[in-house]
Amino acid sequence: MISTDLGTQNSGQRYLPQPTAELTSRSPNQELLPLTAKVNSRDCLEIGGCDLVTLVEQFGSPLYVLDEFTLRTACRQYRDAFKQYYSGESQVIYASKAWSCLAVCSIVASEGLGFDVVSGGELYTTLQALEQMGIKERAGDKIYLHGNNKSVAELEFAIATNCTIIIDNWLELETLAKLGANTQKPIRAMLRLTPGIECHTHEYIRTGHLDSKFGFDPNQLEAVFTYVSQQPKLDCIGLHAHIGSQIFERQPHQDLAEVLVEWSKKASEYGLSVRELNIGGGLGICYTEADDPSSIEEWVKAAAQAVEKACKAQQLPLPKLIAEPGRSLIGSACVTAYTIGSRKEVPEIRTYIAVDGGMSDNPRPITYQSLYRTVVANRMSAPLEETVTIAGKHCESGDILIKDARLPKTRSGDILVVMGTGAYNYSMASNYNRLPRPAAVLVNEGEANLILERETYEDLIRQDRLPARLVEDTSSTHF
């Protein structure tokens, strides 16, 4: 776990993991910076063997910097922990809503993970990545489509690709039954259930309690099981539940295991053969020194053993166990580099430091009041001399990335790095104020590869259409 020493910026390298030999044993979700982070001889932050200042000089800023080693390590820790602690078959699937792009999907797939997708766009991106890797055949076997309001087109797309559809509600269930009439083989599906389990996380990301837009409630189960059992073209292979995100405790998922196994036994009474259980994801990461999530191994061990214990108590065979982490796979693997611009000092109140990005590349602070940590990447050993508020450049008073950050005395042109931006930053990015979305680079062993090009002004108007009638007659224009 990271140190909480708040001395000078690099005192004891408090943000940095241990030497390289120990990196693969450390749980990435418990680190503030990617596993390969270090301070180089120029006193600059280096990730994946690449100097952050040099990366900004080459690719511009804001810039997402994704460390391949950290992402692969998290994938392997999840995969190997399930093999170690669960006696049955298991499959880790990446919750790609955290960050969906070709490069990320390719890395995840190469480590043997499957995919949790929540839209036709995420499904398409995943399939394109697998096709370019030459492994599109049978790709649907490891893809699971979620969503509380899937369109008919999305359902048809999923059926065509043979991926598993997580049925969320009655409309979707009835729609699939109708679509199944035109399919040659049964549609592989799971039922999403609302377990009524609370966990300590942000109100907006609690999805497991009864007052939720997701899933069937317990009082609907008998009717749902009865209906599904009467549909020959619906192959109900399992049950799914997700209880939230950024969770630090292990007990909620242990409780979830008992609930899902009990419902599995109930489903068998209706002739449904539940062969898979999906326990969701939700393991948290360190955004600040105060965060204390379980390690990946600890979380997997607790969840896997709870499922085995519950199956034994209910005298049921072990199902294929599915987990769908997102944030804890990729959140800590990425940082965002900004260039510091203007400065405003409000006497006896606060000092504002503005950067060249903000809520369009990281909407989480203004949306969830999320907290982050930051360093000045070009002067890592400089002492912390002032408390400042990091402001974005958007025309919004609420566009504040970090309040009361302790930093060295900053200068215009300094490179500010915000940690833990791999999850829900690029994927929630926007063109607010018509700002082009940032570029992203993948770094590994001193090599930096562009994986997302920086948008241009031309990109901003690429989908715009100007009706001809607005330009045909300009005689009355008063401009």
C-alpha positions as CSV (number, residue, x, y, z in Angstrom):
1,M,0.0,0.0,0.0
2,I,1.2,3.5,-0.7
3,S,2.8,5.7,2.0
4,T,0.8,8.6,3.3
5,D,3.9,10.7,3.9
6,L,3.1,14.3,2.8
7,G,6.6,15.8,2.9
8,T,8.2,17.2,-0.1
9,Q,6.8,16.2,-3.5
10,N,9.2,13.2,-3.9
11,S,10.1,12.7,-0.2
12,G,10.5,8.9,0.1
13,Q,9.0,8.7,-3.4
14,R,5.7,8.4,-1.6
15,Y,3.7,8.1,-4.8
16,L,5.9,5.5,-6.3
17,P,5.8,1.7,-6.1
18,Q,8.7,-0.5,-4.9
19,P,11.6,-1.5,-7.2
20,T,10.9,-3.4,-10.4
21,A,11.5,-6.9,-9.0
22,E,8.5,-6.5,-6.7
23,L,6.1,-4.9,-9.2
24,T,4.1,-8.0,-10.4
25,S,3.3,-8.9,-6.8
26,R,1.7,-5.5,-6.1
27,S,-2.0,-4.9,-6.7
28,P,-2.3,-2.1,-9.2
29,N,-5.6,-0.9,-7.7
30,Q,-3.8,-0.1,-4.5
31,E,-1.3,2.3,-6.1
32,L,-1.7,6.0,-7.0
33,L,0.6,5.8,-10.0
34,P,1.2,3.1,-12.6
35,L,3.5,0.3,-11.4
36,T,6.4,1.5,-13.7
37,A,6.4,5.1,-12.4
38,K,9.7,6.4,-11.3
39,V,11.7,9.7,-11.1
40,N,14.5,9.8,-13.7
41,S,17.8,11.6,-13.8
42,R,16.2,14.8,-15.1
43,D,14.0,14.9,-12.0
44,C,11.0,14.2,-14.2
45,L,8.2,11.6,-13.8
46,E,8.7,8.6,-16.0
47,I,6.1,5.9,-16.8
48,G,6.7,2.8,-18.9
49,G,10.2,4.0,-19.5
50,C,8.9,7.3,-21.1
51,D,9.6,10.8,-19.7
52,L,6.2,12.6,-19.3
53,V,7.7,15.9,-20.2
54,T,9.0,14.5,-23.5
55,L,5.7,12.8,-24.2
56,V,3.9,16.2,-23.9
57,E,6.5,17.8,-26.2
58,Q,5.9,15.1,-28.7
59,F,2.1,14.5,-28.5
60,G,0.8,17.7,-26.8
61,S,-1.5,18.1,-23.9
62,P,-3.8,17.2,-22.3
63,L,-2.6,13.7,-22.8
64,Y,-3.7,10.4,-21.5
65,V,-0.7,8.1,-20.8
66,L,-1.6,4.4,-20.4
67,D,1.0,2.1,-18.9
68,E,0.7,-1.3,-20.6
69,F,2.6,-3.2,-17.9
70,T,0.2,-2.1,-15.2
71,L,-2.9,-3.0,-17.2
72,R,-1.5,-6.4,-18.1
73,T,-0.5,-7.0,-14.5
74,A,-4.0,-6.3,-13.3
75,C,-5.5,-8.6,-15.9
76,R,-3.1,-11.4,-14.9
77,Q,-3.8,-11.0,-11.2
78,Y,-7.5,-11.3,-11.7
79,R,-7.2,-14.3,-14.1
80,D,-4.6,-16.2,-11.9
81,A,-6.4,-15.5,-8.6
82,F,-9.6,-17.1,-9.9
83,K,-7.6,-20.1,-11.1
84,Q,-6.0,-20.4,-7.6
85,Y,-9.1,-19.8,-5.4
86,Y,-12.0,-21.2,-7.4
87,S,-12.3,-24.9,-8.0
88,G,-14.7,-24.6,-10.9
89,E,-14.4,-22.9,-14.3
90,S,-14.1,-19.1,-14.3
91,Q,-13.9,-16.2,-16.7
92,V,-12.9,-12.6,-16.0
93,I,-14.6,-10.1,-18.4
94,Y,-13.5,-6.5,-18.7
95,A,-16.2,-3.9,-18.1
96,S,-15.3,-1.9,-21.2
97,K,-17.4,1.1,-20.3
98,A,-14.4,2.1,-18.2
99,W,-12.4,2.7,-21.4
100,S,-13.3,1.2,-24.7
101,C,-10.9,1.6,-27.7
102,L,-9.1,-0.8,-30.0
103,A,-5.8,-0.9,-28.2
104,V,-7.3,-1.5,-24.7
105,C,-9.6,-4.2,-26.0
106,S,-6.6,-5.9,-27.8
107,I,-4.5,-5.9,-24.6
108,V,-7.3,-7.3,-22.5
109,A,-8.2,-10.0,-25.0
110,S,-4.5,-11.0,-25.4
111,E,-4.5,-11.7,-21.6
112,G,-7.5,-14.1,-22.0
113,L,-10.2,-11.9,-20.6
114,G,-13.6,-11.5,-22.1
115,F,-15.8,-8.4,-22.4
116,D,-18.7,-6.8,-20.7
117,V,-20.2,-4.3,-23.2
118,V,-23.2,-2.0,-22.6
119,S,-24.0,-0.7,-26.1
120,G,-23.8,-1.6,-29.8
121,G,-20.8,0.8,-30.0
122,E,-18.9,-1.0,-27.3
123,L,-19.8,-4.3,-28.9
124,Y,-18.6,-3.1,-32.3
125,T,-15.3,-1.7,-30.9
126,T,-14.6,-5.0,-29.2
127,L,-15.4,-7.1,-32.3
128,Q,-13.2,-4.8,-34.5
129,A,-10.3,-5.2,-32.1
130,L,-10.7,-9.0,-32.1
131,E,-10.9,-9.0,-35.9
132,Q,-7.7,-7.0,-36.3
133,M,-6.1,-9.5,-33.9
134,G,-7.2,-12.3,-36.1
135,I,-9.4,-13.9,-33.3
136,K,-12.9,-12.9,-34.3
137,E,-14.1,-16.5,-34.6
138,R,-16.1,-17.5,-31.6
139,A,-15.6,-14.1,-30.2
140,G,-19.1,-14.0,-28.9
141,D,-18.4,-16.8,-26.4
142,K,-16.6,-14.2,-24.2
143,I,-18.8,-11.2,-24.8
144,Y,-21.7,-10.2,-22.5
145,L,-24.1,-7.4,-23.5
146,H,-25.6,-5.4,-20.6
147,G,-28.0,-2.4,-20.6
148,N,-31.3,-1.4,-19.1
149,N,-32.8,-0.2,-22.4
150,K,-31.2,-2.1,-25.3
151,S,-32.6,-1.2,-28.7
152,V,-33.9,-3.9,-31.0
153,A,-31.0,-3.2,-33.3
154,E,-28.5,-3.8,-30.4
155,L,-30.3,-7.0,-29.5
156,E,-30.2,-8.2,-33.1
157,F,-26.5,-7.3,-33.3
158,A,-25.8,-9.3,-30.2
159,I,-27.8,-12.3,-31.5
160,A,-25.9,-12.2,-34.8
161,T,-22.6,-12.2,-33.0
162,N,-23.7,-15.0,-30.6
163,C,-22.7,-13.1,-27.5
164,T,-24.5,-13.6,-24.2
165,I,-27.3,-11.1,-23.5
166,I,-27.9,-10.0,-19.9
167,I,-31.7,-9.6,-19.8
168,D,-32.6,-6.6,-17.6
169,N,-36.4,-6.2,-17.7
170,W,-39.7,-7.5,-19.0
171,L,-39.7,-5.5,-22.3
172,E,-36.3,-6.9,-23.2
173,L,-37.4,-10.4,-22.2
174,E,-40.5,-10.3,-24.3
175,T,-38.6,-8.8,-27.2
176,L,-36.0,-11.5,-27.2
177,A,-38.7,-14.1,-27.1
178,K,-40.1,-12.6,-30.3
179,L,-36.7,-12.3,-31.9
180,G,-36.0,-15.9,-31.0
181,A,-38.8,-17.1,-33.3
182,N,-36.6,-16.2,-36.3
183,T,-33.3,-17.7,-35.0
184,Q,-32.0,-21.1,-35.8
185,K,-30.5,-21.7,-32.4
186,P,-31.4,-20.6,-28.9
187,I,-30.4,-17.1,-27.7
188,R,-27.8,-17.4,-24.9
189,A,-28.9,-15.2,-22.1
190,M,-28.6,-14.4,-18.4
191,L,-31.1,-12.7,-16.0
192,R,-30.0,-9.6,-14.2
193,L,-31.4,-9.6,-10.6
194,T,-31.5,-6.9,-8.0
195,P,-30.2,-8.4,-4.8
196,G,-31.0,-5.6,-2.3
197,I,-27.5,-5.3,-1.0
198,E,-26.1,-1.9,0.0
199,C,-22.5,-0.9,-0.1
200,H,-20.7,2.2,0.9
201,T,-20.1,4.0,-2.4
202,H,-21.3,7.1,-4.2
203,E,-25.1,7.4,-4.5
204,Y,-24.9,7.6,-8.3
205,I,-23.0,4.3,-8.7
206,R,-25.0,2.1,-6.3
207,T,-26.7,-0.5,-8.5
208,G,-27.5,-3.4,-6.2
209,H,-30.1,-1.9,-3.9
210,L,-33.9,-2.4,-4.5
211,D,-34.5,1.2,-5.7
212,S,-32.5,0.7,-8.9
213,K,-33.1,1.1,-12.6
214,F,-31.3,-2.2,-13.2
215,G,-32.6,-5.7,-13.1
216,F,-35.5,-7.8,-11.9
217,D,-36.6,-7.4,-8.3
218,P,-36.9,-10.4,-6.0
219,N,-40.7,-10.3,-6.0
220,Q,-40.6,-10.7,-9.8
221,L,-38.5,-13.9,-9.8
222,E,-41.2,-16.5,-9.9
223,A,-43.0,-14.9,-12.8
224,V,-39.7,-14.4,-14.7
225,F,-38.5,-17.9,-14.1
226,T,-41.9,-19.2,-15.3
227,Y,-41.9,-17.1,-18.4
228,V,-38.3,-18.0,-19.4
229,S,-39.0,-21.7,-18.9
230,Q,-41.7,-21.5,-21.5
231,Q,-39.5,-20.0,-24.2
232,P,-37.7,-22.7,-26.2
233,K,-35.5,-20.2,-28.0
234,L,-34.1,-18.6,-24.8
235,D,-31.2,-20.5,-23.2
236,C,-31.0,-19.1,-19.7
237,I,-27.5,-20.1,-18.9
238,G,-27.2,-18.1,-15.6
239,L,-27.8,-15.2,-13.3
240,H,-26.2,-11.9,-12.9
241,A,-26.0,-9.2,-10.2
242,H,-23.9,-6.1,-9.7
243,I,-23.9,-4.2,-6.4
244,G,-22.0,-1.0,-7.2
245,S,-18.6,0.5,-8.0
246,Q,-15.6,1.8,-6.1
247,I,-16.2,-0.7,-3.3
248,F,-13.6,-1.3,-0.6
249,E,-15.3,-3.9,1.5
250,R,-15.3,-7.6,0.7
251,Q,-18.4,-8.6,2.7
252,P,-21.0,-7.3,0.2
253,H,-19.8,-9.7,-2.5
254,Q,-19.7,-12.5,0.0
255,D,-23.4,-11.8,0.8
256,L,-24.1,-11.5,-3.0
257,A,-22.7,-15.0,-3.5
258,E,-25.2,-16.5,-1.1
259,V,-28.1,-14.6,-2.7
260,L,-27.2,-15.7,-6.2
261,V,-26.7,-19.3,-5.3
262,E,-30.1,-19.4,-3.5
263,W,-31.8,-18.0,-6.6
264,S,-29.9,-20.5,-8.8
265,K,-31.5,-23.3,-6.8
266,K,-34.9,-21.6,-7.1
267,A,-34.4,-21.4,-10.9
268,S,-33.8,-25.1,-11.1
269,E,-37.2,-25.7,-9.7
270,Y,-38.6,-24.2,-12.9
271,G,-36.4,-26.3,-15.1
272,L,-33.8,-23.7,-15.8
273,S,-30.2,-25.0,-15.9
274,V,-28.1,-22.2,-14.3
275,R,-24.6,-22.9,-15.4
276,E,-23.0,-19.5,-14.9
277,L,-23.1,-16.9,-12.1
278,N,-21.9,-13.4,-12.7
279,I,-21.1,-11.6,-9.5
280,G,-20.3,-8.2,-11.2
281,G,-17.3,-6.1,-10.4
282,G,-16.9,-2.9,-8.4
283,L,-13.6,-3.3,-6.6
284,G,-12.2,0.2,-5.9
285,I,-8.9,1.8,-6.5
286,C,-6.7,4.4,-4.7
287,Y,-7.5,7.9,-5.9
288,T,-6.0,9.4,-2.7
289,E,-3.9,8.3,0.2
290,A,-7.1,7.9,2.3
291,D,-8.5,5.1,0.0
292,D,-7.9,1.6,1.2
293,P,-9.3,-1.0,-1.2
294,S,-8.8,-4.7,-1.0
295,S,-6.1,-6.1,-3.3
296,I,-7.3,-7.9,-6.4
297,E,-6.2,-11.3,-4.9
298,E,-8.0,-10.6,-1.6
299,W,-11.2,-9.7,-3.4
300,V,-11.2,-12.7,-5.7
301,K,-10.4,-15.0,-2.9
302,A,-13.3,-13.8,-0.8
303,A,-15.8,-13.9,-3.6
304,A,-14.7,-17.3,-4.9
305,Q,-14.7,-19.0,-1.5
306,A,-18.1,-17.5,-0.8
307,V,-19.6,-19.0,-4.0
308,E,-18.1,-22.4,-3.2
309,K,-19.4,-22.3,0.4
310,A,-22.9,-21.3,-0.8
311,C,-23.0,-24.0,-3.5
312,K,-21.9,-26.6,-0.9
313,A,-24.7,-25.5,1.5
314,Q,-27.3,-25.7,-1.3
315,Q,-25.9,-29.0,-2.6
316,L,-25.4,-27.5,-6.1
317,P,-22.5,-28.1,-8.5
318,L,-20.1,-25.2,-9.0
319,P,-21.2,-22.9,-11.8
320,K,-18.9,-21.1,-14.2
321,L,-18.0,-18.0,-12.2
322,I,-17.9,-14.7,-14.0
323,A,-16.6,-11.4,-12.7
324,E,-16.6,-8.1,-14.6
325,P,-14.0,-5.6,-13.2
326,G,-13.4,-2.4,-15.0
327,R,-12.0,0.4,-12.9
328,S,-9.7,-1.9,-10.9
329,L,-8.2,-3.2,-14.1
330,I,-7.4,0.1,-15.8
331,G,-8.0,3.0,-13.4
332,S,-4.5,3.1,-11.9
333,A,-2.8,2.3,-15.2
334,C,-3.3,5.7,-16.7
335,V,-2.4,9.4,-15.8
336,T,-3.4,12.6,-17.6
337,A,-0.7,15.2,-18.3
338,Y,-1.7,18.8,-18.6
339,T,0.3,22.0,-19.2
340,I,-0.2,24.7,-16.6
341,G,-1.3,28.1,-17.9
342,S,-2.7,31.1,-16.0
343,R,-2.6,31.8,-12.3
344,K,-5.1,33.8,-10.2
345,E,-4.5,34.7,-6.5
346,V,-7.5,35.7,-4.4
347,P,-5.9,37.1,-1.2
348,E,-6.7,35.2,1.9
349,I,-9.1,32.9,0.0
350,R,-7.3,30.7,-2.6
351,T,-4.9,30.5,-5.5
352,Y,-6.2,29.1,-8.8
353,I,-3.9,27.3,-11.2
354,A,-5.4,26.7,-14.7
355,V,-4.6,23.8,-17.0
356,D,-5.3,23.2,-20.6
357,G,-8.1,20.7,-20.0
358,G,-10.7,20.0,-17.4
359,M,-14.2,18.7,-17.3
360,S,-14.2,17.7,-21.0
361,D,-11.4,15.2,-20.5
362,N,-12.3,14.3,-16.8
363,P,-15.9,15.0,-15.9
364,R,-15.8,13.0,-12.7
365,P,-14.9,15.8,-10.3
366,I,-17.9,17.9,-11.4
367,T,-20.2,14.9,-11.7
368,Y,-19.3,12.8,-8.7
369,Q,-17.2,15.2,-6.6
370,S,-14.3,12.8,-7.2
371,L,-10.9,13.4,-5.6
372,Y,-7.6,13.1,-7.3
373,R,-3.9,13.5,-6.5
374,T,-1.4,15.3,-8.7
375,V,2.3,16.1,-9.1
376,V,4.4,18.5,-11.1
377,A,6.1,16.1,-13.5
378,N,9.0,18.2,-14.5
379,R,10.2,19.0,-11.0
380,M,9.5,15.9,-8.9
381,S,11.9,16.7,-6.1
382,A,10.7,20.3,-5.6
383,P,9.4,20.9,-2.1
384,L,5.7,21.5,-1.6
385,E,5.4,25.2,-1.0
386,E,1.8,26.2,-1.7
387,T,-1.9,25.0,-1.6
388,V,-3.7,25.7,-4.9
389,T,-6.9,24.8,-6.7
390,I,-6.5,23.2,-10.1
391,A,-9.0,24.8,-12.5
392,G,-10.0,23.6,-15.9
393,K,-10.3,26.0,-18.9
394,H,-14.0,25.5,-19.5
395,C,-16.6,28.3,-19.1
396,E,-18.0,26.8,-15.9
397,S,-17.3,27.9,-12.4
398,G,-17.6,24.2,-11.3
399,D,-14.8,23.1,-13.7
400,I,-12.4,22.3,-10.9
401,L,-10.2,19.2,-11.1
402,I,-8.6,19.3,-7.6
403,K,-9.3,21.6,-4.6
404,D,-6.5,22.4,-2.2
405,A,-3.7,20.6,-3.9
406,R,-0.2,20.8,-2.2
407,L,2.3,21.6,-4.9
408,P,5.7,23.2,-5.5
409,K,5.6,26.9,-6.6
410,T,4.2,26.4,-10.1
411,R,5.1,28.2,-13.3
412,S,3.3,28.6,-16.6
413,G,4.5,25.7,-18.8
414,D,5.0,23.2,-15.9
415,I,3.6,19.8,-16.6
416,L,0.9,18.7,-14.1
417,V,0.1,15.0,-13.9
418,V,-3.2,13.8,-12.4
419,M,-3.2,10.2,-11.2
420,G,-5.7,7.4,-11.6
421,T,-7.4,8.6,-14.8
422,G,-7.8,5.3,-16.7
423,A,-11.4,4.7,-15.8
424,Y,-14.3,6.9,-16.9
425,N,-12.1,9.7,-18.2
426,Y,-11.7,9.1,-21.9
427,S,-15.0,7.1,-22.0
428,M,-16.9,10.1,-20.5
429,A,-15.0,12.8,-22.3
430,S,-16.9,15.4,-24.3
431,N,-16.5,18.3,-26.7
432,Y,-17.9,20.8,-24.2
433,N,-17.0,24.3,-25.3
434,R,-16.0,22.7,-28.6
435,L,-12.7,21.4,-27.2
436,P,-11.2,18.6,-29.2
437,R,-10.8,15.4,-27.1
438,P,-7.2,14.6,-26.1
439,A,-4.8,12.1,-27.5
440,A,-3.8,8.9,-25.7
441,V,-0.5,7.1,-25.8
442,L,0.4,3.5,-24.7
443,V,3.8,3.3,-23.1
444,N,5.9,0.2,-22.5
445,E,9.6,-0.3,-22.1
446,G,10.5,3.1,-23.4
447,E,8.2,3.1,-26.4
448,A,5.2,5.3,-26.8
449,N,2.5,4.5,-29.3
450,L,-0.4,6.7,-30.2
451,I,-3.6,4.8,-29.6
452,L,-6.1,7.7,-29.9
453,E,-5.4,10.6,-32.1
454,R,-6.0,14.1,-30.8
455,E,-9.2,15.5,-32.3
456,T,-8.9,18.5,-34.6
457,Y,-11.2,21.4,-35.2
458,E,-12.2,19.8,-38.4
459,D,-13.3,16.7,-36.4
460,L,-15.5,18.9,-34.4
461,I,-17.7,19.9,-37.4
462,R,-17.3,16.6,-39.3
463,Q,-20.9,15.6,-38.5
464,D,-22.4,19.1,-38.7
465,R,-24.8,19.7,-41.6
466,L,-25.8,23.2,-42.8
467,P,-29.2,23.3,-44.5
468,A,-29.0,24.7,-48.0
469,R,-31.8,27.2,-47.4
470,L,-29.5,28.9,-44.8
471,V,-26.8,29.7,-47.3
472,E,-28.8,30.1,-50.6
473,D,-30.2,33.6,-49.8
474,T,-27.8,35.8,-47.9
475,S,-29.4,39.1,-49.0
476,S,-31.1,39.6,-45.6
477,T,-28.0,38.7,-43.5
478,H,-27.2,41.4,-41.0
479,F,-23.8,40.1,-39.9
